[in-house]
Amino acid sequence: MHRATSPIAHLAALVLVCAAPVALAKDITLPPSGDNQWSKTVQQMGMVQISIEYSSPDVHGPDGRDRRGHIWGELVPYGLSDLGYNGCTQCPWRGGANENTVFTVSHDVKVEGKPLPAGSYGLHFIPGKDEWVVIFSRDSKAWGSYWYDPAKDQLRVTVRPAAAEYHEWLTYEFTDRDMDRATVALKWEELQVPFRVSVDDWAGLYVANLQDEFRNAQAFQWKTFMDAARFCLEHKTHLDQGLRWAQDAVSRPGSGAANFETLATLGQLQGANGLKEEAAKTYDRALALPGTTAIEIHTMARSLQTAGDNEAAKRMFLLNAERNPGQWPVPVGLARAAAIDGRFAEAAALARKAAASAPDEGNKRNLENLAKQWEEAAAKK
């Protein structure tokens, strides 16, 4: 993308073209105006992608002069400004140099709790000593703020600036990020201007995307259906859809497979949807499969325990001990079953005994930590 030509240079070029009967001219590639290098910052927030494209000035100007201490309120004036061009006498700052700073978001989000639809926006600011206004303009293709029109504002939010570590070059950083939120911060010199971006239902965006993907090659594998079902289960979201995917993983024509993993997942989704009797039958079906191992039964029990179904988990731990006495990790399951019943001293003793026969250091340390926790719980009873 060419980012070198200023509005005045465009006007001069137009005069030359009109004055000479020559073929249409094409711009040449030169360094960016004012040595303000073009930059782009991209961040995922779950399914949501945010990008910020901007030209980045430095504290030391093009002539090498150190402008530290003279950026805010001077080079970048407080309030709205008369830019001396195009009749824009009440204009915000463009949040960078040269063309528009462009904020693009792939899905609908909220900025500082206010809705911002998916799309690309010209990002502008009204600076202040104590407060800044952040402006998202539907005009994202203009040069800087010279054509700024408040009628095209999609959203305005007010935020507070803060001190920051020194930044020679103006940058946009994501200082805090998670699946459902991120903090964007403009940083330059020793100031930052942060604003929060969030999404209400990040898990629902994944579910919607999965529904689209299952209209393609992903629909021919039982594992993809099982993984989608487990996503719903683990995040406690769209459990009805998760149940349908779990059923597909087991019995979808041409791709379903009734193995231990898929049946265990189906049983958990049935339980999560309140279908307790159906879940019990599905667990029995899984346990009846030939070759079911002690580790598989223990893993199923732990999944049930994590989901909050302690009674079903305890039954599974005890069944494992009955079927596979002495095998690893049966002793761990017995310790957990005792803890579920509130028999913490017994659980701690069983955990320490299991730690002595643990197959690796990781399991040993985990069991020793559990034993300590259960000993402390027993002491409080």
N, C-alpha and C positions, 0 to 999 in steps of 0.2 A: 504494500500500500504506500503510495507516494504521500509524504508528509512534509515537504520542504517549502511549498509555495505559500506566501502570505496573501491576504485579500488584496493588498495594493499591487502585488506582483501580478495577480490575476487580471486586475484592471489594466495594467500596463501591457500585458500580453494581448488583451482584447484589442487595444488601440493599434498595436503593431499588425495584428492579423487583418484588421479592417483596412489598414492603410496600404497594404502590399498585396498584389494579385498573385499570391503563391499558394502552393498546396497547404492544406491544414497542418499546422505545426503540432508537434507532440512534445510534452514536457520532457526535460532531461532529468536524470537522477543526480541530485546533489545532497550534501549533508543537510540534516534538519535545521530549520530556522533557529538561530540562537544556540546551536549545539544542544538542543533539548531532545535527547534521544527518546525514540518511541519505545514504550514498555507495555507489557501485558502480564497481569496476574490472574491466575485461574485457580479456583478452589471448588471441590465437590463438598456437598453437604447432604449426605445420603444420595438420593437420586438427583438432587438439585445441583446444577452447575452454575457458579457465579464467575463472571469474568469482568475485569476492569482494564480498559485500554486507555493509555494516557501518554502524553509527552512529558518527560521528566527533567525539570530544570535543576540546577545545582546552586548551592549557597554562594560559591564563587562564580560571579557572572562571566559572560563571554570574554570580557576584558581582563579576567583574573582577579577583579576586586573582591575582597572578602566582605560579604553582605551579612555576616552573622550579627544578630542583634538588630538588623534593619529589615527583616523579612515581614514580620507581622505588624500590621498597622502602618507600614510604609510601602515596601514593594507590593505587598498584598494589603490594600487598604481595608479598614473595617467598614462594614456596611455596604450599601450599594454604591456603584461608582459610575462616573461619566467616562466612558472609554474613548471618547473623542473620535468615534467612527460610526457611520451608519445610523446616526441619530440615537444611539443607545445611551441615554443619560442616567438610567437607573438599572444598572446591570450587576449581576452577581459575578463572582470569580469562577473561572472555568475548572478549578481543581487540578491545575497542571499548566501546560503551555500549548501553544499552537491550536490544533483543532479541538473539537469537543473531547472531553473525557467521557468515555462511553461505558456505562454500567449495563451489563447484560445478564439476565437471569432466565433459566430454562423453564421454570415452573412458577406458578403464583406463590408469593412469599409475603411476609410481613416485615416492615422496617420500623423498628421502634414500636412494634405492636400495631402498625397501621398497614392496610393491605396494599400490595404492589403487584399488579398482574405481570405474568411472564412477558418478556420483551427486552428491547434495548432502549436505553435512556441516556440523554445528555445529563451528566452529573455536574451540578453547580453548587456553589456554597455562598452564603452571606456570612463572612467572618465577623467575629466580635470578641471582645476581651474575655467575656464570661460565657457567652452562648454563641453557637453557630447554627445557622439554618442550612440543612442539606436539602437540595432540590433535585428531583428526578423529572426531567423534561422529556416529553414525547418527541421532541426534536433532537435526534442524536447525530445529525449529519452536518450541522452548521460548523463554521469556524469559530472556535472559542465561544465567547458570550456576546459577540457583536450582533448576532441576530436573535438574541434571547427574547422570548415572548412569554410573559407570565401566564397568558391564556393557555399555553401548551403544557403547563405544569401537571404532571400526573400525581405527584405527592411532594409534600414538604414535611420535614420533621425537624425538631429542635434538639440539639445535643450539647454537651459540655466538652470543651477542649481540656487537655491535660498535658502535663510535662512528659517528655519522652527522651530517650537516649538520642544523641546527636546523629542526624542523618544529613550527609552532604547532598544526596540526591533525593528529590521528592519521590516517595514510594507509597504504594498501597499494600498493606499487609493484612493477613487474617490472623489476628492475635489470639483468638479463641475459636475452637471449631468442634462441632459434634454432629451427630446425625440429624438433629432437628434445629440447630442454631449455629451461628458464627458471628464473630465480631470483626467488622472491617474497620481499619484505621488508616487514614491519611497521615503520613509522617513526613515532616520536613523540618530541618534545623533542629530545634529542641521542643517541638510541639507535636502532639498527635490529636486527631479528631476522630474518635471512634463512634460507630453506629452499629446497632444490632440488627441482624437479619435472622428470621426464624420461619419455620414451616410448621403448620398445625398437625399434620398427619403424615409424618415421614414414612412410617411403615405402610400406610395405605398407598403411597406412591409406588412402593415396591410391588405391592399386590397387584395394582393396576398394570404395571409393567410386565409382571409374570403372566397375567391373563393374556396380554398381547403375545408374549413369547410362546405360549402354549398353542398358538395358531401356526407354529412353524415346526422345525425339526425337533425342538425340545419335547414335543408331545409323543415322541416315539421311544422314550426312555423312562423306565419306572423310577430311576433314581432322581430325575429332575422333579417328578411329581412328589416324591417323598421329601426332597430337600425343600420344596415350596411349602409343603404341609408343615414341616418342622419349623420353618421360619414363622409361620402364623402361630404355632404352638409356643415357641420360645418367647415371642414378643407379645403374646396374648392379644392378637389382633385378627380380625376377620376370621374367627374360628369356624364359622359355617363354611366359608370358602376353603379353609384348611382341611376340613373334614372331607369335602368333595375331592380335593387333591389326594388325600390319603386313600380314599376309596379307589381313585384312578391308579395310584401306585400299586395297589393289590390286584385289581381286577379289570383294568381298562383293556379292551380287546386289542391284541397285537403288541402291547407294551407292558401290561401289568404283570407283577410277579409276587406271589404269596410266599415271601421269605420272612425270616425272623425280623429283619429291620422294618419292612413295610407293615407287617402285622402289628409290631410293637407301636409304630407310629400311629396306625389306624386306631388301635386301642386307646392311646392317649388322647387323640382328637375326639373320639367318641365320649370319653370321660369328660373332656373339657366342654363338650356340648351337652352335658347332662344325661348322656345315654349310658348309665352305669351298667345295666345288664348286658347291653351289647358289647361294652368294653370288656367285661369279664369273659364273655364267650370268645372274643378276639384274642385275649391273653392266653386262654386255654388252647386255642388253635395254634398260637405261636409256640407255646411250650411243648405241644405235641409233635412238633416237627422233628424228624430224626436228626441227630447230630447237634442238637442245641447244647451249647457249652455253658460252663459255670460263669464265664466272663460275660456272655451274652445275657444271661438271666440277671446277673448283678447289675449290668448296665441298664437293663430295663427297669429294675427296681430303683436305681438311682435317678433315672429320668422321672419316674413316678414321684419320688420324694421331692425332687426339685420343683415339680409341678404342684406340690402341696398335698398330694394324695398319700399321706403317711401310712394309712392302714393297708392300702393296696401294696405299697412298697414293702411294708413289714411282712405281709404274706409271701411276697416274692423272695425276700431274703431267707425266710424260714424254709420255703420250698426248695431253694437252692441248697441249703444245708442238708435237707432230707435226700435230695437227688445226688449231690456231689460232695459227700462228707470229706472234709480235710483238704479239698482242692482250693487253690487260690482263685478268687478272693472271698471265698465263703466265710472265713473268720471275720473279715471286715464287715460283711453283711450282718453277721450275728451281733457284732458290737453296735452297729447302727440300729438294729431292731430293738436292742435293749435300751438304747438312748431314746427311741421313739416312745417306749413305754415309761420313760422317766426313771429307769433304773441306771442312773449315771455312774455309780461306783462300779457296777458290773460291766457297763459299757467301757469304762476306762481300763479295767483289768483285761477285758477281751482285746481292746485296741493295742495295749502294750504287748500282749502275747502275739497278736498278729504282726506287730512291727518286727518282732524277732525273726519271723519267717518271710518278711517282705522281699519281693524279687529284685528291688532296686532301691537306691537311696531316696529317690523322690517319694515313693510310697512309704518308706520308713519314716521320713520326716513328717509327712502328712499325718500318719497314724499317731506319732508321738505328740504332735500338736493337738489332734483330736482328744487323745487321752488326757492331756493337760486341761483342755476346756471342760471335759466331762468330770474330771476330778474337782475342778473349781465349782461346777454346777452341783455336784454331790455335797460339797462342803456347805453350800448355801441352803440346802433342804432342811 
